[in-house]
Amino acid sequence: MSDNRLDTARRHSLFLARQLDNGKLKPEIFLPMLDKVLTEADFQAFADWDKIRAEENEEELARQLRGLRRYVVSQIIVRDINRISDLNEVTRTITLFADFAVNTALDFAYAYYRDMYGTPIGRYTKSPQHLSVVAMGKAGGYELNVSSDIDLIFVYPESGDTDGRRERGNQEFFTKVGQKLIALLNDITADGQVFRVDMRLRPDGDSGALVLSETALEQYLITQGREWERYAWCKGRVVTPYPNDIKALVRPFVFRKYLDYGAYEAMRKLHRQIRSEVSKKGMADNIKLGAGGIREVEFIAQIFQMIRGGQMRALQLKGTQETLKKLAELGIMLSEHVETLLAAYRFLRDVEHRLQYWDDQQTQTLPTSPEQRQLLAESMGFDSYAAFSDDLNVHRNKVNQLFNEILSEPEEQTQSNSEWQWTWQEKPDEEERLGRLKEYGFDAETIATRLDQIRNGHKYRHLSAHAQPRFDAIVPLFVQAAAEQNNPTDTLMRLLDFLENISRRSAYLAFLNEHPQTLAQLAQIMGQSSWVAAYLNKYPILLDELISAQLLDTAFDWQALAAALSDDLKACGGDTEAQMDTLRRFQHAQVFRLAVQDLAGLWTVESLSDQLSALADTILAAALLCAWADMPKKHRDTPQFAVVGYGKLGGKELGYASDLDLVYLYDDPHPDAGDVYSRLARRLTNWLSAATGAGSLYETDLRLRPNGDAGFLAHSIAAFEKYQRENAWTWEHQSLTRARFICGTPEIQTAFDRIRTEILTAERDQTALSGEIIEMREKMFPTHPPADSNVKYARGGVVDVEFIVQYLILAHARQYPQLLDNYGNIALLNISADCGLIDKTLAGQSRTAYRFYRRQQHNTKLRDAAKTEVSDELLSHYGNVRKLWREVFGEEAATA
């Protein structure tokens, strides 16, 4: 067989040279293989597998599988050594062959015993049962080596019996099937071996049953599953085509619902065990298990999967490379760090394969002979082993450095902790404690009492053996962090409330232990805002945001964030509860990020409202798609439906706790459209307002729809237009001034914008309009007295500014259409002045007043500011707005 590619490759593989020399690779079969990527179709075409199975020719099946492996491995070696293929092709090809071999052997074994004992039938479903084979480790992640063993677990759906004359229980039947499958692949014959089969990852390992039912597997994982088994199952992949519930029952075991920072210590423990073995056996030159080796790259990917996979389904991946890429995409790891790991991983895996190509042995140890070293270096593209070794060491050092940064022990806090340990003792010296608390600016009695309540309380006393030491380590550090704040007592009380609240979730305590650098930041945030403290108590998962690189990054790319959210929702696979939780976690994270930036003084009130409004728009668009996908009995794939925002959402003036004023519209001639879209409206509202395990999104208010609470939940665009033209009150047209299309069908947006423009530019009797708006304003006073301390309802306050702007739009948009643009009240006052509708000086003063009011409202909510003090400055602002009111509505209106 003559081919330059073969000559090049055989120098680096004794295995290949043997196959070429003994004539077991037929040129007419092998040479065409070198020019393509092998697929399952190629494996199927290699032999008449159906005939072999029908004839129950076990010896021929074993021979053909081993012969096929010879061709597959030889093809991989030639293409890889000649740099025709890349790592992904190598690992995927051998993994696809493993899947094919497993299924082919399984089909044979199943048919063999079915003919002998009958078909296994489920006791409860009364349906035929099939064995599911789960590939673990590298086989599960499509990352097999050419000379790897395959880790398998055998699972069948349910107990029962076969239906043949020689009846057997399903457990016995599938045990026999599993044993024959193993023998077909694992036994060494004159033709070699297909794969070494390792069953030790099954429940209870070698001492456990070879096969088990799905119920038994679930019960084992719940009651006995160990931490290392979570990592093993992370890559678990069912390779057989039969129906099963394995993924659903394994997922909650592997991926916890909360952020699992306890995984750090579990991974460290596992890694210490590996390092100990490596040291004992002198395996420093092992590129898999040694420092900076393949296993450390895999550990880095898996630690983040374990911690965050339950929250981010997009991380529930099998492959190391795709997981690392996703970590960069999600901003969990720096892109440059991921690129470093990927480059090292590819290099190390290429080396690993070349070590195994030599003699088809499962080895990861670098050679010691000069000849072998030189051949290895050349196969990797280096002139000398020294040059190769230098490059290898660079990669391993970089991996090891990143590994140590990510999985190193928490920062040493012993000294700092001991300095403040007097605050948290079983039997404190009370006089000393009170004196020192007072010295640091605390209300000593209050803090001491609270500390004693916690230590003697039920929650603390019943903490687990893992949680209590973590709790004990945090308390002194919290006291220290609070002492640095301007309001140490309030800060510490909030921190202690928070600590007690999260104490039952050891993972959150683990987070604080793993990231002590966040304690000062947490104290600062909680000290500045009781609202943020309450928000963190409600959603403690937001602790994770404190270590995000984006926490103080004010560059919100809502298009990119929406795309990432969409990916996360798709990763939920149609699971409604998971999708609702994903929406809530996304919204909470962005709100918290904005609040922290707000406390740092990075936003004006107006700019912040723009961001909160953009967030609501993003959530509404995503929720609409999810709600429609969740709808039964749909008459079309894409809804002809739209969401319109009113009030603060429409005017882009949302605050942290604002509800959403919504109107739902549709444009669909289908006879069932009204019913379908009313159900969609109800479902969407529930998606927004329902409380799930992850919390809630928004309170919604639908009363601004036509006919208010008495109206349909969703209206056709034609009915909406008719109502606005014929039945709407003036106050409803006032509301329309702040309305805007949020999401949905573009054609409805066009129609809505047209209707809004025509309604707001309709000719009106300005005297009558003025009277109606004044009357509407006066009707508010009985329920909302115009006290000067209430900046919203006081005469000259927020509502007066809003009513002035709404009047100007309704009265003058026909002549000045620029007033129709929904820029917000501040901008519209400016536009009105430019149009000559109001005095420029009064407009400027009213804009300043409106900004002042909004800051007051905002600071009262976020920054624990005292309720509005009736200062000379505030009264001056009221006076300026009232002057504008008199200019617009007349002298008599101001004293009405």
Secondary structure, DSSP 8 states (H G I E B T S, - for coil): ---HHHHHHHTT-HHHHHHHHTT-S-HHHHHHHTTS---HHHHHHHS-HHHHHHTT-HHHHHHHHHHHHHHHHHHHHHHHHTTSS-HHHHHHHHHHHHHHHHHHHHHHHHHHHHHHH--EEETTT-SB---EEEEEHHHHTT---TT--EEEEEEES--EEE-SSS--BHHHHHHHHHHHHHHHHH--BTTB-S--EE-TTSTTGGGS-SEEEHHHHHHHHHHT--HHHHHHHHT-EE-S-S---HHHHHHHHHS-SS--TTHHHHHHHHHHHHHHHHHHTT-TTBTTTSTTSHHHHHHHHHHHHHHHTTT-GGG--S-HHHHHHHHHHTTSS-HHHHHHHHHHHHHHHHHHHHHHHHHT----B---SHHHHHHHHHHTT-SSHHHHHHHHHHHHHHHHHHHHHHHS-----HHHHHHTGGGS-SS--HHHHHHHHHHTT--HHHHHHHHHHHHTSHHHHT--TTHHHHHHHHHHHHHHHHHTSSSHHHHHHHHHHHHHHHTT-HHHHHHHHH-TTHHHHHHHHHHH-HHHHHHHHH-GGGGGGGG-TTTT-----HHHHHHHHHHHHHHTTT-HHHHHHHHHHHHHHHHHHHHHHHHTT---HHHHHHHHHHHHHHHHHHHHHHHHHT-SS-SSSS--EEEEEEHHHHTT---TT--EEEEEEE----TTHHHHHHHHHHHHHHHHH--BTTB----EE-TTSTTGGGS-SEEEHHHHHHHHHHT--HHHHHHHTT-EEEEE-HHHHHHHHHHHHHHHTS---HHHHHHHHHHHHHHTTTTS---TT-TTTSTTSHHHHHHHHHHHHHHHTTT-GGGGS---HHHHHHHHHHTTSS-HHHHHHHHHHHHHHHHHHHHHHHS---S----HHHHHHHHHHHHHHHHHH-HHHHT-
